[in-house]
């Protein structure tokens, strides 16, 4: 049993190293990679090269698949373009496996040392993230070396020859085992490296190694299907199309294993090199075969996964498709209705955030986070919709309305981020450490939340009506809310001085919540600013004249 523990531990080390590489690269260059991916999908060949390059950096075709699916769901890329990205991504994974096959023993500790120095001795966040990725690369190489050593006792297992003969006689079993291992480990690269480690010890014959590698390729297409199972149809089409490519490719490749293997042996006789070359050849053949069929397969996935009605997905726009965008009046009215939907979702977030602090329910934290995701999607959709409205057909009033709309939804999006990223983090700490506010502190927070909900409704009325009187009232609420927040903070400090245990335990938590609620109210007050500025109701500065 010790050898199994060593084997599983080494495999876990390999998986952890690959994960560190992926997270390090995403943290350092995630935004740039996403921009490159979205820009490169206009042409199927540039999309293919983009997927290949990004996967070589991330070392995970599944991560590239999820990025592509996310862009496709928001209509930033076409399904056909995203499928071309996936053809490149799968080839990129096979090239990364080639790179890992070079046996240079001193590279692993050197990378761990260099990465540790970069992560611990530098202040720049990008350098630290790259250090994390380099440490992960060193750990992955170390895990691969340990797998090779741990697999040695398995070769003498009495049942091994019978199992290998059964799988060799029926390559389909090898494909299924490879696919299952890939889904369980969530990394096709790790499974391929595991297979070649066994082949290096002559534990797995070449033809069975080929079948296991085909299974790893099939399993890599299954994982994004599972990961996007709860997403809208637009997001699920890309993994489905990639799965179609993989299934067809595997079905064609399995009967040809015995025919292809002698030709690969003439190139390089070593079993490990044959397996790695087969991995590259399979993905290269798929790319050449299907690069011209991304459009038809995209249309097939659209038939298999048709669009849902807008009511089924709160984060999907319901009104932006009504009316052509070359009619500014209709387009702005549609965008305004969608912006009000954003406001309703923000109101729901505020109410649920208060309930989180009252009930300490972890499930509500996840629901609030989901609402923020829906708000982000609506914000992006409205902005993209407004950029498509013809500027030549707009008069100055329409152009001002566009700016007001963008300002309004931007403030709503900021509020959603504050609730999700700040308030819910504070709520999670409260739940984790089982903290309780004092009764007076709880009452003060309830009143501030109630005032905030009232101000959100007032802000939406100001946005709809453009009424100067309401705008002045909303702006005055900023001052009143600031006074309420200041009074609540002073009361809390008084309770601290009196030695109230609840106040001492929750002091930083309480003051941070007050600060975030004031920030939210400031964003709401900004809704009335364009109206008051246009009416000349605002002074240029609050400073006294010297």
N, C-alpha and C positions, 0 to 999 in steps of 0.2 A: 504493500500500500504506500510505502514511502516514495517509490518512484512515481506513482500517480500524483501524489501531493507535489513532488518536485515539478512534474510536467505541467500540472494545472497552474502552479505558482508562476512558472516561467511564461506560460501563455498569458496569464493575467498581467504580468510585467510588460509583455509585448503590447497588449491592448492598451494598457495605461500610457505607455510611451507614445503610441500612435495618437491617442487622445490629447496628450500634452502638445504634440506637434500641431494638431489641428486647432486647438484652442489658442495656442500662442500665435499662430499665423493669423487667425481670425481677429484676435484682439489688436494685433499690430497693423494689419492691412485689410481688415474686414471691409471697411467702407470703400476703399479703393478697389478691392476685388469685386464688390457688388456693382460699382459703377462700371468697371470694365466689362462685367458680364452683361449688364443691361444695354451697353452701347454696342456690343459685338454681335448681337443676335439678329441684326437686320439682314445679314447674309449668312447662308448656311455654312459656308466654308470658314468664315471668320468666327462664327459661333462654335464650330467644331474645334478650331485652334484655341479659342478662349476656354472651352471646357477642358481641353487637354492641359493647358498651362495652369489653370486654377487647381485642377486635381493634383498635378505634380506638387504644388505648394501645400495643399491641404492634406494630401495623401489619403483622400477618402472620396470615392465617387458618390457615396450616399450623401455627404455634406453638399456636394455640388448639385445633386438631384433635388435636395430640399430647397436650396437657394433658387434653382430654376423654377421649381414648382411655385414658390412664393411669388416670384416675379410674374409668372404666368397667371396666377390667381388675381393679381392686381392689374393685369393687362399691360404691364410694362414690357413684356416680350410676348411673342406669339408662341403657341404650342409647338409649331413646326421648328421655330428657332431654338426653343428649349430642348427639343428632341435631338437636334444637331449638337447642342452643347453636351448632351448625355453620351452621344457616340464618342466625342472627344474625351469625355471624363473617363469612360471605361478603358479607352486606350491608355490614358494617363496613368491609371492604376497599375496596368501591366508594366509600364516603363518604370514606375516606382519600385515594383517588385524586382525588376532587373537590377536597380541600383542597390537594393538591400542584399543582393546575392554576393557582392564582392566581399571576400573574407579578409578584412584587415583588422587584426585583433586590437591594435592600439587606438583605433578611431573612437570606439565606444567610451573608454574612460576619458579620452581627451575632450570629447564633446560634452560630457557631463561636467568636467572641470570648467571649460570655457563658458558653458551655459550658466553654471552656478555663479561664476564671477560676474557675468553680465546681469543676472537677476538680482544679486544681493549687493553689488557694489556700485551700481549706477542708479541715478534718480530718474532718468528719462523713462517714461512708461513704455515707449516703443522698444527701446533697448531691452528693458526687462522682459517684455513679451517675447521678443526674439530669443532672449536667453532661455525662457521657458520652453520654446520650441526646440532649441538646440539640446537642452537637457532631455526632452522627450525623445529626440532622435537617438541620443546615446543610450537611453533606457531601452528603447525598442531594439536596438542592435544587441544590447546585453541580454534582453529576453530571448532573442533569436538564438544567441549562442547557448544559453542555458537550456533551451528546448532541445537543441541538438544533443547536448550531454545527457539530459534527463531521459531522452527517448532510447538510449542504449539498452537498458534492461528489457524494454518491450520486445526487442528483436528475438529474445529467447523464450517468449511466452508460448506455451504449447498450442493455444487456440489460434494464434496469429496466422499460420499458413492456411488453415481451413477458411478463415474469414476472408483473407486476401484472395484465395482461389475463387470463392463464391462471388466476390465483387468483380474480379477480373473476368469471370465467365459471363457476368451480366453487368455491363458498364452502366446501365441505368441505375443500379444500386449505388455505384460510386457517385453518380451525379446527384442522387437524392441525399446521400450522406454529406457530400460537399455543400449542398444547398442548406441542409439543416444546420451544419456547423456554422455556416456564415450567418444565418439568421440568429442563432443562439449567441454568437460572439459579436454580432453587429459590425463585423469588419471582414470583407472579402480579402483584403490584403493580408490580414493576419492568418487566414485559413490557407492562402496560397503559400505564405512563408512557412507555415506549419507543414504543409505537404512536401515542400522541397527539402525541409529539414529531415523528414522521414526518408525521402528518396536519397539524401546524401548518406544515410546509414544503411542503404539497401533494404529498407523495411517495406517499401512500397514499390511495386514494379512500374515501369514507365507507362504502360497503357492505362493502369489504374490511376496513376498520377494525373494523366490527361483527363480522365473522367471526373476526378475530384476537382480539378481546376475548372472544368465546365460547370460543375455544381456550384462552385464559389461564384462564378459569373452569374449564374441563375439566381443564387441567393442574394447577391448584391442588388438585383432588381426588385426582389420581394420586400426588402427592408423599407425603402421609401413608400411602397404601397401601404405597409402597416403604419408608418409614421404619419401619413397624410389621410388616414382613414376617416378622421373626423372633420376634414377640411372641405371647402366648397368644391364642386365638380371641376372648376377651372384649375385648381391646384392638383387634383388627382389625375388629370389627363396625362401630364408629363410622366409620372412614374408608370402609368398603365402603358403608354406608348413604348417606353423603354423596356418594360416587361415583355411586350409583344416582340420587340427586336430580339431579346435574349432567348425567348422560348423557341422562336423560329431558328435562330442560330444554333442553339443546343441540339434541337431535333435534327438539323442537317449535319452537325459535326459528330455526333455520337457514332453513327455507322461508318464514318470515315476515319476513325481513330487508327485502326490497323493499317490503313492506306497511307496516312500522313506520316506516321511515326518513322518509317524507314528513311523518308526524305529528310526529316529533321535530324536523324542520326548521322546522315552524311555531312551535315553542317557542323555539328558539335556532338561528339559521342557521349559525353558525360550526361547521365540521366537528369541531373539538376538543370543543366543548360537546355536540354531538350524540353523539359517542362516549362521553363521560363520563356523559351522561344515560342512554344505552342501557345502560351498565354497571350503573348504579343500578337502572334499570327491570327489567332481567333478574333481578337478585338479589332485588328486592322482589317480583316476580311469583313467583319460586320459593318465597319464604317464605310468601306468601299461599296458594299452591297446595298446598304440602306440610306446612304446620304442623299440619294435622289428620291427617296420615298418618305421623307419626313412630312411632306404636305399631305399625301393621302392617308398616312397613319394618324396625323393630327385630326383630319376630318373624321376618321373612323372612331377615334376616342371621343370626339364631340358627339357622335351618335350614341355611343355606348354610355356616355356620362353627360346627358343634356343639362342645360342651365336650369337651376332651380328658380322658383319664383322669389321675388325680392323679400317677401314676408318671412321666408324660411331662414334668412340670414340677416340678423340685425346690422352687421357690418357692411352689407352690400347696399349700394345706392338704390333707391326706389324711384327717384324722380329725374335723375340726370339723363336718362335715355328718352325722355318725352320732349319732343320739339327739336328741330334741327338747330345746330349751334351757330348757323349763320343768321339767326334772328336773336339779337342780343336781349330784347325784352323778355322773350320766352325763356332763353337760357338763364338769365339772371333770376327769374322767378323760380325756375327749377332748382337752381343752386341755393336760393334762399330757403326753400322748403326743406332741402337736404340739411342745410345748416341748423334749422330748428330741430331736426331729428338728432343731430349731434348734441344740441342743448339738452334734449330730453334724456339722452344717454348719460350726459354729465350729471344731471340731476339725480338719475338713478345711482350713479357712482357715489355721490355725496351721501345719499340716504343709506346706502349699504355700508359705506365706510363708518358712519356713526353706529350702525348695528354691529359692526365688527368689534368696536371698542366696548360695546355694551355686553355682547354675548361671548366674546373670545372664541368665535367659531372659525377654525382654520379654513373650512370650505368656502366661507364667504370671501376670504382673501383671494382665493383663486377666481371666484366669480367677478370680483372687482377688477382683477388683472385682465380677465377676458373682455370686460367692458372697455377697458383702455385700448385693447387691441382693436375692437370694433370702431372706437373713436378715431384711432390712427388711420384705419383703412378709409373711413369716410372723409377725413381731412385730406388725405392724399387724392382720393377720387374727385373731390370737389375742386381742388387746385388744378388737377390735370384737365378737368372739364372746362374750367374757366380759361385756361391757356389755349383751348381750342376755339374759343369764341373769336370771331373776326374783329380785329381792332378797327379796321377801316369803316365798319358799319356802326361803330359806337359814337355817340355824342359825349361831351364832357361829363354829363350826369351819369351815363352808363359806366364810364371809366372810373368815376368816383365810387359808384356802387360796387364795382369789382374790388377796388381797394378795401372798401368797408367790409365786404364779405370775407376777404382773405384775413383781414385783421380780426374779425369776429371768430372765425373758425380756428385761427392760430391761438387766440386766447383760450378757447375751449380745449384745444389740444394740450396746451400748457397746463391747464387745470387738471386734465386727466392724468398727465405725467406726474404732477405733484401728488395726487391722490394715490396713484399706483406705486411710484418709486419711493415716495417719502412716507406718506401716512400709513400705507400698508406695511412698510418695513418696520415702522414704529409699532404697529398693531401686532406684527409677528413677534417682536421682542416682548411685548406685554404678555402675549400668550405663552411664549417660551419660558419666561421667568415667573409666570403666574403673579403678575403685579396687579395691584388694585389702586385706583384713584380714591382720594378722600371723597365723601359725599358732596362736599362743597365744590371740589374740583370737577367732579362728574357733572354737577348741575351747571357750572360755568361752561363746560365744553358743550353740553346739550344746547344751551342758549346760543352759543356762537354758531353751532351747526344750523340751528333753526334760522338764525339771522342770515346765514350764508345761503340757505335754500331760498329764502325770501328774496335775496339780492339776485340770485340766478334768474328767478322768474321776472324780476324787474328788468334785468339786463336783456332778456329775450323780448320783453315788451318794447324796450327802447330800440332794439335792433329792428323789430318789425315796423314800428310806427315812426321812428325818427323824431319823436316828440321832444322838443327842447325842455319842457317842464319835467318830463320823466327823466331825461338825461341829467338835469341838474340834481334831481332827487337821488339818482344813482351815484353821482359823483360825491354828493354829500354823505352817502352811506359809507364811503371810504374813510372819511374822518370819524364818523360815529363808530365804525367797526374798529378803527385803530384805538379809539378810546376804550372800547370794551376789552380789546386784547390787552391793553396796558393795565387796565383795572384787574383783569384776571391774573396777569403775571404778578402784580403787586400783592394780591390776595394770597397767591401761592407762596410768595416769599415770606409773607407774614406767618403762614402756617409752618413754613420751614423753621422760622425763628422760634416758634412756640414748641417745636420738637415733635410735630405730628409724624408718626412712623410712616403712614401711607405717603405723605408728601415727600419725605426724605427718600423713600425708595423709588418714587416715580418722578423725581424732580426734573431731570434732563428730558425724560419722555414727555412730561406735561408741557414744558416750555417749548420743545421742538414742535409739538402739535399746535400750540398757539401761533408760533411763527409761520407754520405752513398754512394754517387757516387764514392768516392775514395776507399771505401771498396770493392765495386763491381769490380773496375778495378784491385785491388790487387788480387782478386780471379781469374780474367782472366789471369793475369801475371803468376800465379802459374802453369798454364797449361804447360808453357815452362820449368819449373824448372827441372822435371825429365830428359828431353832431355839434358839440359845444364849440369846437374850434371854428367850424364853418359859420356859426352864428356870432362869433366874436365874444363868447361868454367866458373864455379862459384867459388869464393873464400869462404873459410869457414866462414868468418866474415867480416862485414863492419867496425869494429873498427880499428883504427890506432894501429900500433905496439907501445908499450910503450918503 
